Amino acid sequence: MDRLQAIRLFVRVVDLGSFSKAAADLGIGQPSATKQVAQMEEQLGARLLHRSTHGVTPTEIGALYYEKCKLIVHHVEEADSLAALQQSQVQGGLRISTSVAFGRRVLAPLVMRFMQLHPKLQVELTVEDRYVNLVEQGVDVAIRMGPLADSTLGARWLGTNPWVAVAAPEYLQRRGTPVVPPDLSDHEALVYTTVQGDARWHFTGPGGEVAVVPVKGFLRSNNLSTLLAGVRMGMGIAVLPRYVAQTSIQAGAVLPLLADWALPSQEIHAVYPSPSLVPAKVSRFVDWLGGRFGPAWWAEPD
């Protein structure tokens, strides 16, 4: 017997003075209602109700028990309402995770704008370049680049993250400007070890032709900002996400190279622990982000 269900039933029987009305109110059969209350009386070792042809009334013990049961039902309904409210409104804590460069340059300003729209929201934004287990770390939503490995997660595609080869004007004046990808083999490369760890850069030409170029250089790093700083200092050529290089490109500090050749893009996904029962604070945030990654989002003003 479900104890809470039995308590709800007992309260309705007393409220309505009838087993049949209480059973109909709760969507169960009258024999089941009668049996549940009888089991409750047996467990308690006390008669709770007087039964007669005129209806049902509580005994002295039943009346005292009824008052306590009413409080239990009230508190449970209040808790259910609070849980439903939290699930349906953008409020409470929201833990977000993403990579360091994307978090600092792109996501942090967007999160702050979303918080201005929802002042009851409290956000914890964590940026790190290692894989984060959402369930173990208690993360509500993560923004990830590249293919999704875990199919058990809830996910939404947000857009694409294009990459670009860049160099400083000073470097190009000194070493020359590559015209086709194979020219890169003769240049100093600044290698991003997280994605380009094998120092082989992949390009697709205007006619669909593929060029895989082995590159070499003295600077390797898993930090995109470090590589951008090296490019700006004229140390060589790097392949960077467009959002990392865009401000420097606009300022003329670095120049995009090989305009007719495309580097592989990464998919951007929002992922969350489960595809079902997604809290409103997560679904609203993801929906809002979905409109922020258009065809040239990296070039749009904040």
N, C-alpha and C positions, 0 to 999 in steps of 0.2 A: 504494500500500500504506500502510495506517495503521501508522506505526512503533510506537506504543504497543501497538496490538493484536498486532502481530507479536512484540513483546517478551513480552507476556503469554503468547502461544501458545508461544513457544520455552521459557519457564520451565515451562509445564505439560507440554510434551513430555518435558523432562528429568525432571521430578518423577514422571511416570507411566510413562516409558520406552516410550511408544507414541504414534504419530500419531493412531490411531483413537480412543484414550481421551481424548487431549487435545482433539481436535476435538469429540467428544461432550460433554466437560465445558464447552466454550465455545460450544456450539450452532452449530457450522459443519460443513461437509462435510469428509471426510478429504482429498479431492483439493485443496481450497482450503488446508487446513492444510499439506499437503506443499509446495504451490506457494509459500506465503508464506515458509516457512523457507528454501526454495531461493533465493528472491529476496533474503532477508536475507544468505545466504552469498555470493551474487553481489555484493551491494553492499559487503560487508566484504572480499571477496577472500580468504576463508578458509573451510575446511570446519569446521562447528561440531558435526556429529553423525556418528557411525558408524551406518550402517543395515545391519541383517542380519535374517535370518529369526527370530532370537531376540529382536529388539527394537531399541531405539534407545538409544545411549549417547553422552555428549559426548566430543569430542576434547579434547586438552590445551588448545587455545585455547578450545574450546567450554565447558570447565569453568570457565575464568577468566571468560569472557563471561557465563556463567550466574550467577556470584556477583554480578557488577555488575548484571545484569538483575533479580535478585531484590530488590536494594536499591531499584531504580527502581520496581518494582511495589509494594513495601511503602510507599514514600513517597507514591506516587499514591493508594493505597488509604487511607492515613492522611489525606491531604488531602481526599479525597472524604468520609471519615467526619466530619472536622472541619466541612466545608461543610454536610453534612446536619445535624449537631448544631446549628450556628449557625442554620440555617433552621428548626429544629423547637423551639428553646427561646427563652424570653423573656430575652435577654441581649444584651450589646453596646450599640452606640450607636443611639439613636432620635431623629431630627430631626423636630420637629413645628412647624408654622406655623399661625398664625391671626391674626385681627384684634386690634387693641390692646385695646379695651374687653372683648371676649369673653375674650381671653387672660388679662387681669389679673383680671377679676372671676369668671370661671367656669372656664376650662380649667386655669389654673395650680394651683388647689387639687385638682382632679381628677387631674392628672398626678402630683402629689406623693403622693396616696393610692395611685395605681397603682404608683409606684416603691416604696412601702413593701411592696407585695405581691410585688414582683419586685426584690430587692436587687441583682441582677447587671446591672440595666438602667442605662444612662447616657443621660440625656435632654438634648437641646439644644432649648429652647422659644424660638422666635422670634415676636415679635408686631409686625406692621406692617399698615397698611391698604392697601397697594398689592398688585396681583395678583402672585403668585409662581409662576414656572415650576418645577414640582416637579423635573423631570429636571435642568434647568440648575443649580438651586440645591442639588441633592442632598437634597431633603426627602423623608422617608419617608411622612409623612401630614400632610395639612392639614385643618383644620376650617373649612368655608366656609358662608356664609349666601347664600341665594337660589338661583336656577336654575343648573344646571351648564352651562357653555359647551363644555367639552372632553369629547367622548364617548369618547375613547381612554383616559381615566383609569379606574382602578378606583374604585368609589364605594359608599358605604352611607348610606342615609337614617337619621338619628339622631332627628329630631324637628322641632318647629317653634319659631320665635322670634317670639312675639307682641309687638306694639307698643302703647303706651298714651299718651294725651294727659294731661299733668299740669300742675298749677300750684300755687303756694304759697298757703296760706290767706290770707296777707297780701295777695297780689295779687288774689285773688277778692273779698275784702272791699272792696278799693279800686275794682275794675273790674267786678265782677259775675261770676256763674257762667254760662258758655254752656250752653244747654239743648239746642240742636240744632246740627249742624255749621256752618250758615251764620252762626251767631252769632260764629264765630271771626274772621270778616272784620273785626270791630270791636275785636279784641284785638291786643296786642303778641305777635308770634310769635318764638320762638327756633328758627331753621331749621338742620337738619342737612344740610349741603350734599352729603354723599356720596350719600344716598338721596333726600332731599327737596330736591334742588338747584333744582327749578323752583318752589319755594315754593307747591306745590299739594298739599293733603292730601286723601287719598281715604278715604272712610268707606262702610261698608255698614250699612244699617239693619236692624231686626228683621224687616221684611217683605221684605228683599232689595233695597230701594231703594238707589241709589248717590248719594252726595253728594261732589262735588269742589269743594273750597273754596280759593280763592286767599288766601294769608296774607301779612302784611308785618310787618317788625320791624327793629330796629336791630342785633341780634346774629345773626350767621351763623357757623357753625363746622363743620369736619369732625371735631371731637372731641366725643364724647358726654359725657364727664365735664365738659367746659366748659359744655355746654348744661345739664346737670343742676345745676351750680353756679349758673348764671344763674337757673334756675327757683327754686331754694331761696332766692335773694336777692330773689325777688319781681319779677324783671324781665319775666316774661311766661309764655306757655304754650309747651310743647315737646312734640313727639311723640318718644318714646324707646322703645328696647327694654324690655320689662318687666323683664328681669334687671338693667338699669341703674337703673331707678327703684324697684325693689322695696324695698330697704332704707329709702329715704327715705319711701316710702308707709307702710311698717310703723311708722316712727317718727313719722308725722304731719307730717313736714316738707313733703311735697307731697301733693296729693290727685288721684286719678284722675278724669277727666272723661268725660262722654258715655258712661256705662256701657252704654247700649242700642245703641251704634254701634261697629262693629268696624273697626279699621285692618287693612291687609294684613299677613299674617304672612309670615315668610321660612322657607323650608326650611333645615334644618341637615344638612349632609352631611360625612362623612369621605371624603376623596379621597386616592388614592395612585397612584404612577406607572403601575402596570399592573394589570389585573384578574386576571392569572394569576401564578403563582409568588410569591404574597404571603408575605413572611417571617412567622414566628410572632410576632415582637415587634410587628408591625403588626396582624395579624389579631386577636391577643389583646387589644391595646389598643382596637381598634375595637369588638370584641365587648363589651368591658367598658363602653365609653362608651355602647353601645346601650341599656344598662339604666339610664342616668342622666338621660334626657330624657323623663320621663313627662308627663302632661297638665298638671301645674302645677309643673314642675321648677324654675322661677325662684323659687318660694316655699318650696322644701324646704330644711331646714338643711344645712349642709356636712357 
